[in-house]
């Protein structure tokens, strides 16, 4: 019997998993297998420790997204591993956002006061 509070959507999409930590950012190729509003299942070629913070970089249909989460399980499967993520934050439609910024020609405003006028 299914115990999940949200339905999972089965997918098969290449993504980049970025391991976040003290050593910087380590990108790892992965395959997105399914997703829900609160979780993701990915397949990759190496194990990742529980509670490891990660970012998933997604690109599809001429758009992109970033999703942050933590590893809640990692199990061997065939020649690789399957991990489950508890999703924490996400940003969607980044390509569309960049197009909007470009069309508005938004650039940082130059400083109009000199250092001497600030004292």
ZITAKA-V374963 format. One record per backbone hydrogen bond with DSSP energy under -1.0 kcal/mol. CO is the residue of the C=O (numbers start at 1). NH is the residue of the N-H. E is the energy in kcal/mol with one decimal. If there is no record, write none. Layout:
co	nh	e
CO	NH	E
CO	NH	E
This chain:
co	nh	e
9	35	-1.6
13	32	-3.3
15	30	-2.4
16	57	-3.1
17	28	-3.0
18	55	-2.3
19	26	-1.9
21	24	-1.7
24	21	-1.2
26	19	-2.7
28	17	-3.0
30	15	-2.5
31	43	-2.5
32	13	-1.5
33	11	-3.4
34	41	-2.4
35	9	-2.9
38	87	-2.4
39	36	-2.7
40	85	-2.8
41	33	-3.1
41	34	-1.4
42	83	-2.7
43	31	-2.5
44	81	-3.1
49	52	-1.5
52	71	-1.7
53	20	-2.4
54	69	-2.3
55	18	-3.6
56	67	-2.0
57	16	-1.8
58	65	-2.2
60	63	-1.2
63	60	-2.2
64	94	-2.2
65	58	-2.5
66	91	-2.9
67	56	-3.2
68	88	-3.2
68	89	-1.4
69	54	-2.7
70	86	-2.7
71	51	-3.2
73	84	-2.1
75	82	-2.8
77	80	-2.1
80	77	-2.6
81	44	-2.5
82	75	-2.6
83	42	-2.3
84	72	-3.2
84	73	-1.1
85	40	-1.4
86	70	-1.8
89	68	-3.0
91	66	-2.5
93	97	-2.2
94	98	-2.4
95	99	-2.2
96	100	-2.2
97	101	-2.5
98	102	-2.7
99	103	-2.6
100	104	-1.9
101	106	-1.8
